[in-house]
Amino acid sequence: MMKVTSHVQRPSGEWIINTLMIDGYDVAFKYKRKKLYKKLEGQRVNLTYYPDVESIAGINTEIMTVVRIRVS
């Protein structure tokens, strides 16, 4: 189980992009949903994820793409 320190949701077309920051990790965990999700800040979650690289303004940034999230 991991503790969420920050949770941000922002619209991108018809999707809502969710970005999580996890205690003890320096990389963002991202996932998409069609609807807004409840605030996860301070919650403990179980995540299934894989490492990925995202290019922002020509700079490659490491992210973790979340496949499954469960609130514990």
Distance bins in CASP14 RR format, pairs under 12 A and 6 or more apart:
PFRMAT RR
TARGET T0000
AUTHOR 0000-0000-0000
RMODE 2
METHOD distances of the structure
MODEL  1
1 22 0 0 0 0 0 1 0 0 0 0 0
1 23 0 0 0 0 0 1 0 0 0 0 0
1 42 0 0 0 0 0 1 0 0 0 0 0
1 43 0 0 0 0 1 0 0 0 0 0 0
1 44 1 0 1 0 0 0 0 0 0 0 0
1 45 1 0 0 1 0 0 0 0 0 0 0
1 46 1 0 1 0 0 0 0 0 0 0 0
1 47 0 0 0 0 1 0 0 0 0 0 0
1 69 0 0 0 0 0 1 0 0 0 0 0
1 70 0 0 0 0 1 0 0 0 0 0 0
1 71 0 0 0 0 1 0 0 0 0 0 0
1 72 1 0 1 0 0 0 0 0 0 0 0
2 20 0 0 0 0 1 0 0 0 0 0 0
2 21 0 0 0 0 0 1 0 0 0 0 0
2 22 1 0 1 0 0 0 0 0 0 0 0
2 23 1 0 0 1 0 0 0 0 0 0 0
2 24 0 0 0 0 1 0 0 0 0 0 0
2 25 1 0 0 1 0 0 0 0 0 0 0
2 29 0 0 0 0 1 0 0 0 0 0 0
2 40 0 0 0 0 0 1 0 0 0 0 0
2 42 0 0 0 0 0 1 0 0 0 0 0
2 43 0 0 0 0 1 0 0 0 0 0 0
2 44 1 0 0 1 0 0 0 0 0 0 0
2 45 1 0 1 0 0 0 0 0 0 0 0
2 46 1 0 0 1 0 0 0 0 0 0 0
2 47 1 0 0 1 0 0 0 0 0 0 0
2 48 0 0 0 0 0 1 0 0 0 0 0
2 49 0 0 0 0 0 1 0 0 0 0 0
2 64 0 0 0 0 0 1 0 0 0 0 0
2 66 0 0 0 0 0 1 0 0 0 0 0
2 69 0 0 0 0 0 1 0 0 0 0 0
2 70 0 0 0 0 0 1 0 0 0 0 0
2 71 0 0 0 0 0 1 0 0 0 0 0
2 72 0 0 0 0 1 0 0 0 0 0 0
3 20 0 0 0 0 0 1 0 0 0 0 0
3 21 0 0 0 0 0 1 0 0 0 0 0
3 22 1 0 0 1 0 0 0 0 0 0 0
3 23 1 0 1 0 0 0 0 0 0 0 0
3 24 0 0 0 0 1 0 0 0 0 0 0
3 25 0 0 0 0 0 1 0 0 0 0 0
3 40 0 0 0 0 1 0 0 0 0 0 0
3 41 0 0 0 0 1 0 0 0 0 0 0
3 42 1 0 0 1 0 0 0 0 0 0 0
3 43 1 0 0 1 0 0 0 0 0 0 0
3 44 1 0 1 0 0 0 0 0 0 0 0
3 45 0 0 0 0 1 0 0 0 0 0 0
3 46 0 0 0 0 0 1 0 0 0 0 0
3 47 0 0 0 0 0 1 0 0 0 0 0
3 71 0 0 0 0 0 1 0 0 0 0 0
3 72 0 0 0 0 1 0 0 0 0 0 0
4 18 0 0 0 0 0 1 0 0 0 0 0
4 19 0 0 0 0 0 1 0 0 0 0 0
4 20 1 0 1 0 0 0 0 0 0 0 0
4 21 1 0 0 1 0 0 0 0 0 0 0
4 22 1 0 0 1 0 0 0 0 0 0 0
4 23 1 0 0 1 0 0 0 0 0 0 0
4 24 0 0 0 0 0 1 0 0 0 0 0
4 25 0 0 0 0 0 1 0 0 0 0 0
4 28 0 0 0 0 0 1 0 0 0 0 0
4 29 0 0 0 0 1 0 0 0 0 0 0
4 37 0 0 0 0 0 1 0 0 0 0 0
4 38 0 0 0 0 0 1 0 0 0 0 0
4 39 0 0 0 0 1 0 0 0 0 0 0
4 40 1 0 1 0 0 0 0 0 0 0 0
4 41 1 0 1 0 0 0 0 0 0 0 0
4 42 1 0 1 0 0 0 0 0 0 0 0
4 43 1 0 1 0 0 0 0 0 0 0 0
4 44 1 0 0 1 0 0 0 0 0 0 0
4 45 1 0 1 0 0 0 0 0 0 0 0
4 46 0 0 0 0 0 1 0 0 0 0 0
4 47 0 0 0 0 1 0 0 0 0 0 0
4 66 0 0 0 0 0 1 0 0 0 0 0
4 69 0 0 0 0 1 0 0 0 0 0 0
4 71 0 0 0 0 1 0 0 0 0 0 0
4 72 0 0 0 0 0 1 0 0 0 0 0
5 19 0 0 0 0 0 1 0 0 0 0 0
5 20 0 0 0 0 1 0 0 0 0 0 0
5 21 1 0 1 0 0 0 0 0 0 0 0
5 22 1 0 0 1 0 0 0 0 0 0 0
5 23 1 0 1 0 0 0 0 0 0 0 0
5 24 0 0 0 0 1 0 0 0 0 0 0
5 25 0 0 0 0 1 0 0 0 0 0 0
5 26 0 0 0 0 0 1 0 0 0 0 0
5 28 0 0 0 0 0 1 0 0 0 0 0
5 29 0 0 0 0 0 1 0 0 0 0 0
5 40 0 0 0 0 1 0 0 0 0 0 0
5 41 1 0 0 1 0 0 0 0 0 0 0
5 42 1 0 0 1 0 0 0 0 0 0 0
5 43 0 0 0 0 0 1 0 0 0 0 0
5 44 0 0 0 0 0 1 0 0 0 0 0
5 45 0 0 0 0 0 1 0 0 0 0 0
6 18 0 0 0 0 0 1 0 0 0 0 0
6 19 1 0 0 1 0 0 0 0 0 0 0
6 20 1 0 0 1 0 0 0 0 0 0 0
6 21 1 1 0 0 0 0 0 0 0 0 0
6 22 0 0 0 0 1 0 0 0 0 0 0
6 23 0 0 0 0 1 0 0 0 0 0 0
6 25 0 0 0 0 0 1 0 0 0 0 0
6 28 0 0 0 0 1 0 0 0 0 0 0
6 29 0 0 0 0 0 1 0 0 0 0 0
6 39 0 0 0 0 0 1 0 0 0 0 0
6 40 0 0 0 0 1 0 0 0 0 0 0
6 41 1 0 0 1 0 0 0 0 0 0 0
6 42 0 0 0 0 1 0 0 0 0 0 0
6 43 0 0 0 0 0 1 0 0 0 0 0
7 16 0 0 0 0 0 1 0 0 0 0 0
7 17 0 0 0 0 0 1 0 0 0 0 0
7 18 1 0 0 1 0 0 0 0 0 0 0
7 19 1 0 0 1 0 0 0 0 0 0 0
7 20 1 0 1 0 0 0 0 0 0 0 0
7 21 1 0 0 1 0 0 0 0 0 0 0
7 22 0 0 0 0 0 1 0 0 0 0 0
7 28 0 0 0 0 0 1 0 0 0 0 0
7 29 0 0 0 0 1 0 0 0 0 0 0
7 30 0 0 0 0 0 1 0 0 0 0 0
7 31 0 0 0 0 0 1 0 0 0 0 0
7 36 0 0 0 0 0 1 0 0 0 0 0
7 37 0 0 0 0 1 0 0 0 0 0 0
7 38 0 0 0 0 1 0 0 0 0 0 0
7 39 1 0 1 0 0 0 0 0 0 0 0
7 40 1 0 1 0 0 0 0 0 0 0 0
7 41 1 0 1 0 0 0 0 0 0 0 0
7 42 0 0 0 0 1 0 0 0 0 0 0
7 43 0 0 0 0 1 0 0 0 0 0 0
7 45 0 0 0 0 1 0 0 0 0 0 0
7 66 0 0 0 0 0 1 0 0 0 0 0
7 69 0 0 0 0 0 1 0 0 0 0 0
7 71 0 0 0 0 0 1 0 0 0 0 0
8 16 0 0 0 0 0 1 0 0 0 0 0
8 17 0 0 0 0 1 0 0 0 0 0 0
8 18 1 0 0 1 0 0 0 0 0 0 0
8 19 1 0 1 0 0 0 0 0 0 0 0
8 20 0 0 0 0 1 0 0 0 0 0 0
8 21 0 0 0 0 1 0 0 0 0 0 0
8 28 0 0 0 0 1 0 0 0 0 0 0
8 29 0 0 0 0 0 1 0 0 0 0 0
8 30 0 0 0 0 1 0 0 0 0 0 0
8 31 0 0 0 0 0 1 0 0 0 0 0
8 36 0 0 0 0 0 1 0 0 0 0 0
8 37 0 0 0 0 0 1 0 0 0 0 0
8 39 0 0 0 0 1 0 0 0 0 0 0
8 40 0 0 0 0 0 1 0 0 0 0 0
8 41 0 0 0 0 1 0 0 0 0 0 0
9 15 0 0 0 0 0 1 0 0 0 0 0
9 16 1 0 1 0 0 0 0 0 0 0 0
9 17 1 0 0 1 0 0 0 0 0 0 0
9 18 1 0 1 0 0 0 0 0 0 0 0
9 19 1 0 0 1 0 0 0 0 0 0 0
9 20 0 0 0 0 0 1 0 0 0 0 0
9 30 0 0 0 0 0 1 0 0 0 0 0
9 31 0 0 0 0 0 1 0 0 0 0 0
9 32 0 0 0 0 0 1 0 0 0 0 0
9 33 0 0 0 0 1 0 0 0 0 0 0
9 35 0 0 0 0 1 0 0 0 0 0 0
9 36 1 0 1 0 0 0 0 0 0 0 0
9 37 1 0 0 1 0 0 0 0 0 0 0
9 38 0 0 0 0 1 0 0 0 0 0 0
9 39 0 0 0 0 1 0 0 0 0 0 0
9 40 0 0 0 0 1 0 0 0 0 0 0
9 41 0 0 0 0 0 1 0 0 0 0 0
10 16 1 0 0 1 0 0 0 0 0 0 0
10 17 1 0 1 0 0 0 0 0 0 0 0
10 18 0 0 0 0 1 0 0 0 0 0 0
10 19 1 0 0 1 0 0 0 0 0 0 0
10 30 0 0 0 0 0 1 0 0 0 0 0
10 32 0 0 0 0 0 1 0 0 0 0 0
10 33 0 0 0 0 0 1 0 0 0 0 0
10 36 0 0 0 0 0 1 0 0 0 0 0
10 37 0 0 0 0 0 1 0 0 0 0 0
11 17 1 0 0 1 0 0 0 0 0 0 0
11 18 0 0 0 0 0 1 0 0 0 0 0
11 32 0 0 0 0 0 1 0 0 0 0 0
11 33 0 0 0 0 0 1 0 0 0 0 0
11 34 0 0 0 0 0 1 0 0 0 0 0
11 35 0 0 0 0 0 1 0 0 0 0 0
11 36 0 0 0 0 1 0 0 0 0 0 0
12 18 0 0 0 0 0 1 0 0 0 0 0
12 19 0 0 0 0 0 1 0 0 0 0 0
12 30 0 0 0 0 0 1 0 0 0 0 0
12 32 1 0 0 1 0 0 0 0 0 0 0
12 33 0 0 0 0 0 1 0 0 0 0 0
12 34 0 0 0 0 0 1 0 0 0 0 0
13 32 0 0 0 0 0 1 0 0 0 0 0
13 34 0 0 0 0 0 1 0 0 0 0 0
14 32 0 0 0 0 1 0 0 0 0 0 0
14 33 0 0 0 0 0 1 0 0 0 0 0
14 34 1 0 0 1 0 0 0 0 0 0 0
14 35 0 0 0 0 0 1 0 0 0 0 0
15 30 0 0 0 0 0 1 0 0 0 0 0
15 31 0 0 0 0 1 0 0 0 0 0 0
15 32 1 0 1 0 0 0 0 0 0 0 0
15 33 1 0 0 1 0 0 0 0 0 0 0
15 34 1 0 0 1 0 0 0 0 0 0 0
15 35 0 0 0 0 1 0 0 0 0 0 0
15 36 0 0 0 0 0 1 0 0 0 0 0
15 37 0 0 0 0 0 1 0 0 0 0 0
16 30 0 0 0 0 0 1 0 0 0 0 0
16 31 0 0 0 0 1 0 0 0 0 0 0
16 32 1 0 0 1 0 0 0 0 0 0 0
16 33 1 0 1 0 0 0 0 0 0 0 0
16 34 1 0 0 1 0 0 0 0 0 0 0
16 35 1 0 0 1 0 0 0 0 0 0 0
16 36 1 0 1 0 0 0 0 0 0 0 0
16 37 1 0 0 1 0 0 0 0 0 0 0
17 28 0 0 0 0 0 1 0 0 0 0 0
17 29 0 0 0 0 0 1 0 0 0 0 0
17 30 1 0 0 1 0 0 0 0 0 0 0
17 31 1 0 0 1 0 0 0 0 0 0 0
17 32 1 0 1 0 0 0 0 0 0 0 0
17 33 0 0 0 0 1 0 0 0 0 0 0
17 34 0 0 0 0 0 1 0 0 0 0 0
17 36 0 0 0 0 0 1 0 0 0 0 0
17 37 0 0 0 0 0 1 0 0 0 0 0
17 54 0 0 0 0 0 1 0 0 0 0 0
17 63 0 0 0 0 0 1 0 0 0 0 0
17 65 0 0 0 0 0 1 0 0 0 0 0
17 66 0 0 0 0 0 1 0 0 0 0 0
18 28 0 0 0 0 0 1 0 0 0 0 0
18 29 0 0 0 0 1 0 0 0 0 0 0
18 30 1 0 0 1 0 0 0 0 0 0 0
18 31 1 0 1 0 0 0 0 0 0 0 0
18 32 1 0 0 1 0 0 0 0 0 0 0
18 33 1 0 0 1 0 0 0 0 0 0 0
18 34 0 0 0 0 0 1 0 0 0 0 0
18 35 0 0 0 0 0 1 0 0 0 0 0
18 36 0 0 0 0 1 0 0 0 0 0 0
18 37 1 0 1 0 0 0 0 0 0 0 0
18 38 0 0 0 0 0 1 0 0 0 0 0
18 39 0 0 0 0 0 1 0 0 0 0 0
18 40 0 0 0 0 1 0 0 0 0 0 0
18 41 0 0 0 0 0 1 0 0 0 0 0
18 45 0 0 0 0 0 1 0 0 0 0 0
18 47 0 0 0 0 0 1 0 0 0 0 0
18 65 0 0 0 0 0 1 0 0 0 0 0
18 66 1 0 0 1 0 0 0 0 0 0 0
18 69 0 0 0 0 1 0 0 0 0 0 0
19 27 0 0 0 0 0 1 0 0 0 0 0
19 28 1 0 1 0 0 0 0 0 0 0 0
19 29 1 0 0 1 0 0 0 0 0 0 0
19 30 1 0 1 0 0 0 0 0 0 0 0
19 31 0 0 0 0 1 0 0 0 0 0 0
19 32 0 0 0 0 0 1 0 0 0 0 0
19 33 0 0 0 0 0 1 0 0 0 0 0
19 37 0 0 0 0 0 1 0 0 0 0 0
19 40 0 0 0 0 0 1 0 0 0 0 0
19 41 0 0 0 0 0 1 0 0 0 0 0
19 54 0 0 0 0 0 1 0 0 0 0 0
19 61 0 0 0 0 0 1 0 0 0 0 0
19 63 0 0 0 0 1 0 0 0 0 0 0
19 64 0 0 0 0 0 1 0 0 0 0 0
19 65 0 0 0 0 0 1 0 0 0 0 0
19 66 0 0 0 0 1 0 0 0 0 0 0
20 27 0 0 0 0 0 1 0 0 0 0 0
20 28 1 0 0 1 0 0 0 0 0 0 0
20 29 1 0 1 0 0 0 0 0 0 0 0
20 30 1 0 0 1 0 0 0 0 0 0 0
20 31 1 0 0 1 0 0 0 0 0 0 0
20 37 0 0 0 0 0 1 0 0 0 0 0
20 39 0 0 0 0 0 1 0 0 0 0 0
20 40 1 0 0 1 0 0 0 0 0 0 0
20 41 0 0 0 0 1 0 0 0 0 0 0
20 42 0 0 0 0 0 1 0 0 0 0 0
20 43 0 0 0 0 1 0 0 0 0 0 0
20 45 1 0 0 1 0 0 0 0 0 0 0
20 47 0 0 0 0 1 0 0 0 0 0 0
20 49 0 0 0 0 1 0 0 0 0 0 0
20 63 0 0 0 0 0 1 0 0 0 0 0
20 64 0 0 0 0 1 0 0 0 0 0 0
20 65 0 0 0 0 0 1 0 0 0 0 0
20 66 1 0 0 1 0 0 0 0 0 0 0
20 69 0 0 0 0 1 0 0 0 0 0 0
20 71 0 0 0 0 0 1 0 0 0 0 0
21 27 0 0 0 0 1 0 0 0 0 0 0
21 28 1 0 0 1 0 0 0 0 0 0 0
21 29 1 0 0 1 0 0 0 0 0 0 0
21 30 0 0 0 0 0 1 0 0 0 0 0
21 40 0 0 0 0 0 1 0 0 0 0 0
21 41 0 0 0 0 1 0 0 0 0 0 0
21 42 0 0 0 0 0 1 0 0 0 0 0
21 45 0 0 0 0 0 1 0 0 0 0 0
21 63 0 0 0 0 0 1 0 0 0 0 0
21 64 0 0 0 0 0 1 0 0 0 0 0
22 28 0 0 0 0 1 0 0 0 0 0 0
22 29 1 0 0 1 0 0 0 0 0 0 0
22 30 0 0 0 0 0 1 0 0 0 0 0
22 40 0 0 0 0 0 1 0 0 0 0 0
22 41 0 0 0 0 0 1 0 0 0 0 0
22 42 0 0 0 0 0 1 0 0 0 0 0
22 43 0 0 0 0 0 1 0 0 0 0 0
22 44 0 0 0 0 0 1 0 0 0 0 0
22 45 0 0 0 0 1 0 0 0 0 0 0
22 46 0 0 0 0 0 1 0 0 0 0 0
22 47 1 0 0 1 0 0 0 0 0 0 0
22 49 0 0 0 0 1 0 0 0 0 0 0
22 63 0 0 0 0 0 1 0 0 0 0 0
22 64 0 0 0 0 1 0 0 0 0 0 0
22 66 0 0 0 0 0 1 0 0 0 0 0
22 69 0 0 0 0 0 1 0 0 0 0 0
23 29 0 0 0 0 0 1 0 0 0 0 0
23 41 0 0 0 0 0 1 0 0 0 0 0
23 42 0 0 0 0 1 0 0 0 0 0 0
23 43 0 0 0 0 0 1 0 0 0 0 0
23 44 0 0 0 0 1 0 0 0 0 0 0
23 45 0 0 0 0 0 1 0 0 0 0 0
25 47 0 0 0 0 0 1 0 0 0 0 0
25 49 0 0 0 0 0 1 0 0 0 0 0
25 51 0 0 0 0 0 1 0 0 0 0 0
25 62 0 0 0 0 0 1 0 0 0 0 0
25 63 0 0 0 0 0 1 0 0 0 0 0
25 64 1 0 0 1 0 0 0 0 0 0 0
26 61 0 0 0 0 0 1 0 0 0 0 0
26 62 0 0 0 0 1 0 0 0 0 0 0
26 63 0 0 0 0 0 1 0 0 0 0 0
26 64 0 0 0 0 0 1 0 0 0 0 0
27 49 0 0 0 0 1 0 0 0 0 0 0
27 50 0 0 0 0 0 1 0 0 0 0 0
27 51 0 0 0 0 1 0 0 0 0 0 0
27 52 0 0 0 0 1 0 0 0 0 0 0
27 53 0 0 0 0 0 1 0 0 0 0 0
27 54 0 0 0 0 0 1 0 0 0 0 0
27 61 0 0 0 0 1 0 0 0 0 0 0
27 62 1 0 1 0 0 0 0 0 0 0 0
27 63 1 0 0 1 0 0 0 0 0 0 0
27 64 1 0 1 0 0 0 0 0 0 0 0
27 65 0 0 0 0 0 1 0 0 0 0 0
27 66 0 0 0 0 0 1 0 0 0 0 0
28 49 0 0 0 0 0 1 0 0 0 0 0
28 51 0 0 0 0 0 1 0 0 0 0 0
28 52 0 0 0 0 0 1 0 0 0 0 0
28 54 0 0 0 0 1 0 0 0 0 0 0
28 56 0 0 0 0 0 1 0 0 0 0 0
28 61 0 0 0 0 1 0 0 0 0 0 0
28 62 0 0 0 0 1 0 0 0 0 0 0
28 63 1 0 1 0 0 0 0 0 0 0 0
28 64 1 0 0 1 0 0 0 0 0 0 0
28 65 0 0 0 0 1 0 0 0 0 0 0
28 66 0 0 0 0 0 1 0 0 0 0 0
29 40 0 0 0 0 0 1 0 0 0 0 0
29 45 0 0 0 0 1 0 0 0 0 0 0
29 47 1 0 0 1 0 0 0 0 0 0 0
29 48 0 0 0 0 0 1 0 0 0 0 0
29 49 1 0 0 1 0 0 0 0 0 0 0
29 50 0 0 0 0 0 1 0 0 0 0 0
29 51 0 0 0 0 0 1 0 0 0 0 0
29 52 0 0 0 0 0 1 0 0 0 0 0
29 54 0 0 0 0 0 1 0 0 0 0 0
29 62 0 0 0 0 0 1 0 0 0 0 0
29 63 1 0 0 1 0 0 0 0 0 0 0
29 64 1 0 1 0 0 0 0 0 0 0 0
29 65 1 0 0 1 0 0 0 0 0 0 0
29 66 1 0 1 0 0 0 0 0 0 0 0
29 67 0 0 0 0 0 1 0 0 0 0 0
29 68 0 0 0 0 0 1 0 0 0 0 0
29 69 0 0 0 0 1 0 0 0 0 0 0
30 47 0 0 0 0 0 1 0 0 0 0 0
30 49 0 0 0 0 1 0 0 0 0 0 0
30 50 0 0 0 0 0 1 0 0 0 0 0
30 51 0 0 0 0 0 1 0 0 0 0 0
30 52 0 0 0 0 1 0 0 0 0 0 0
30 53 0 0 0 0 0 1 0 0 0 0 0
30 54 1 0 0 1 0 0 0 0 0 0 0
30 56 0 0 0 0 0 1 0 0 0 0 0
30 61 0 0 0 0 0 1 0 0 0 0 0
30 62 0 0 0 0 0 1 0 0 0 0 0
30 63 1 0 1 0 0 0 0 0 0 0 0
30 64 1 0 0 1 0 0 0 0 0 0 0
30 65 1 0 0 1 0 0 0 0 0 0 0
30 66 1 0 0 1 0 0 0 0 0 0 0
30 67 0 0 0 0 0 1 0 0 0 0 0
30 69 0 0 0 0 0 1 0 0 0 0 0
31 37 0 0 0 0 1 0 0 0 0 0 0
31 40 0 0 0 0 0 1 0 0 0 0 0
31 45 0 0 0 0 0 1 0 0 0 0 0
31 47 0 0 0 0 1 0 0 0 0 0 0
31 48 0 0 0 0 0 1 0 0 0 0 0
31 49 0 0 0 0 1 0 0 0 0 0 0
31 50 0 0 0 0 0 1 0 0 0 0 0
31 52 0 0 0 0 0 1 0 0 0 0 0
31 63 0 0 0 0 0 1 0 0 0 0 0
31 64 0 0 0 0 1 0 0 0 0 0 0
31 65 1 0 0 1 0 0 0 0 0 0 0
31 66 1 1 0 0 0 0 0 0 0 0 0
31 67 1 0 0 1 0 0 0 0 0 0 0
31 68 0 0 0 0 1 0 0 0 0 0 0
31 69 1 0 0 1 0 0 0 0 0 0 0
32 65 0 0 0 0 1 0 0 0 0 0 0
32 66 0 0 0 0 1 0 0 0 0 0 0
32 67 0 0 0 0 0 1 0 0 0 0 0
32 69 0 0 0 0 0 1 0 0 0 0 0
33 40 0 0 0 0 0 1 0 0 0 0 0
33 66 0 0 0 0 0 1 0 0 0 0 0
33 69 0 0 0 0 1 0 0 0 0 0 0
37 43 0 0 0 0 0 1 0 0 0 0 0
37 45 0 0 0 0 0 1 0 0 0 0 0
37 66 0 0 0 0 0 1 0 0 0 0 0
37 69 0 0 0 0 1 0 0 0 0 0 0
37 71 0 0 0 0 1 0 0 0 0 0 0
38 45 0 0 0 0 0 1 0 0 0 0 0
38 69 0 0 0 0 0 1 0 0 0 0 0
38 71 0 0 0 0 1 0 0 0 0 0 0
39 71 0 0 0 0 0 1 0 0 0 0 0
40 46 0 0 0 0 0 1 0 0 0 0 0
40 47 0 0 0 0 0 1 0 0 0 0 0
40 66 0 0 0 0 0 1 0 0 0 0 0
40 69 0 0 0 0 1 0 0 0 0 0 0
40 70 0 0 0 0 0 1 0 0 0 0 0
40 71 1 0 0 1 0 0 0 0 0 0 0
40 72 0 0 0 0 0 1 0 0 0 0 0
41 71 0 0 0 0 0 1 0 0 0 0 0
42 71 0 0 0 0 0 1 0 0 0 0 0
42 72 0 0 0 0 0 1 0 0 0 0 0
43 69 0 0 0 0 0 1 0 0 0 0 0
43 70 0 0 0 0 0 1 0 0 0 0 0
43 71 1 0 1 0 0 0 0 0 0 0 0
43 72 1 0 0 1 0 0 0 0 0 0 0
44 69 0 0 0 0 0 1 0 0 0 0 0
44 70 0 0 0 0 1 0 0 0 0 0 0
44 71 1 0 0 1 0 0 0 0 0 0 0
44 72 1 0 1 0 0 0 0 0 0 0 0
45 66 0 0 0 0 1 0 0 0 0 0 0
45 68 0 0 0 0 0 1 0 0 0 0 0
45 69 1 0 1 0 0 0 0 0 0 0 0
45 70 1 0 0 1 0 0 0 0 0 0 0
45 71 1 0 1 0 0 0 0 0 0 0 0
45 72 1 0 0 1 0 0 0 0 0 0 0
46 66 0 0 0 0 0 1 0 0 0 0 0
46 67 0 0 0 0 0 1 0 0 0 0 0
46 68 1 0 0 1 0 0 0 0 0 0 0
46 69 1 0 0 1 0 0 0 0 0 0 0
46 70 1 0 1 0 0 0 0 0 0 0 0
46 71 0 0 0 0 1 0 0 0 0 0 0
46 72 1 0 1 0 0 0 0 0 0 0 0
47 64 1 0 0 1 0 0 0 0 0 0 0
47 65 0 0 0 0 0 1 0 0 0 0 0
47 66 1 0 1 0 0 0 0 0 0 0 0
47 67 0 0 0 0 1 0 0 0 0 0 0
47 68 1 0 0 1 0 0 0 0 0 0 0
47 69 1 0 1 0 0 0 0 0 0 0 0
47 70 1 0 0 1 0 0 0 0 0 0 0
47 71 0 0 0 0 0 1 0 0 0 0 0
47 72 0 0 0 0 0 1 0 0 0 0 0
48 64 0 0 0 0 0 1 0 0 0 0 0
48 65 0 0 0 0 0 1 0 0 0 0 0
48 66 1 0 0 1 0 0 0 0 0 0 0
48 67 1 0 1 0 0 0 0 0 0 0 0
48 68 1 0 1 0 0 0 0 0 0 0 0
48 69 1 0 0 1 0 0 0 0 0 0 0
48 70 0 0 0 0 1 0 0 0 0 0 0
49 62 0 0 0 0 0 1 0 0 0 0 0
49 63 0 0 0 0 1 0 0 0 0 0 0
49 64 1 0 1 0 0 0 0 0 0 0 0
49 65 1 0 0 1 0 0 0 0 0 0 0
49 66 1 0 1 0 0 0 0 0 0 0 0
49 67 1 0 0 1 0 0 0 0 0 0 0
49 68 0 0 0 0 1 0 0 0 0 0 0
49 69 0 0 0 0 1 0 0 0 0 0 0
50 62 0 0 0 0 0 1 0 0 0 0 0
50 63 0 0 0 0 0 1 0 0 0 0 0
50 64 1 0 0 1 0 0 0 0 0 0 0
50 65 1 0 1 0 0 0 0 0 0 0 0
50 66 0 0 0 0 1 0 0 0 0 0 0
50 67 1 0 0 1 0 0 0 0 0 0 0
50 68 0 0 0 0 0 1 0 0 0 0 0
51 61 0 0 0 0 0 1 0 0 0 0 0
51 62 1 0 0 1 0 0 0 0 0 0 0
51 63 1 0 0 1 0 0 0 0 0 0 0
51 64 1 0 1 0 0 0 0 0 0 0 0
51 65 1 0 0 1 0 0 0 0 0 0 0
51 66 0 0 0 0 0 1 0 0 0 0 0
51 67 0 0 0 0 0 1 0 0 0 0 0
52 60 0 0 0 0 0 1 0 0 0 0 0
52 61 0 0 0 0 1 0 0 0 0 0 0
52 62 1 0 0 1 0 0 0 0 0 0 0
52 63 1 0 1 0 0 0 0 0 0 0 0
52 64 1 0 0 1 0 0 0 0 0 0 0
52 65 1 0 1 0 0 0 0 0 0 0 0
52 66 0 0 0 0 0 1 0 0 0 0 0
52 67 0 0 0 0 0 1 0 0 0 0 0
53 59 0 0 0 0 0 1 0 0 0 0 0
53 60 1 0 1 0 0 0 0 0 0 0 0
53 61 1 0 0 1 0 0 0 0 0 0 0
53 62 1 0 1 0 0 0 0 0 0 0 0
53 63 1 0 0 1 0 0 0 0 0 0 0
53 64 0 0 0 0 0 1 0 0 0 0 0
53 65 0 0 0 0 0 1 0 0 0 0 0
54 60 1 0 0 1 0 0 0 0 0 0 0
54 61 1 0 1 0 0 0 0 0 0 0 0
54 62 1 0 0 1 0 0 0 0 0 0 0
54 63 1 0 1 0 0 0 0 0 0 0 0
54 64 0 0 0 0 0 1 0 0 0 0 0
54 65 0 0 0 0 1 0 0 0 0 0 0
55 61 1 0 0 1 0 0 0 0 0 0 0
55 62 0 0 0 0 0 1 0 0 0 0 0
55 63 0 0 0 0 0 1 0 0 0 0 0
56 62 0 0 0 0 0 1 0 0 0 0 0
56 63 0 0 0 0 1 0 0 0 0 0 0
END
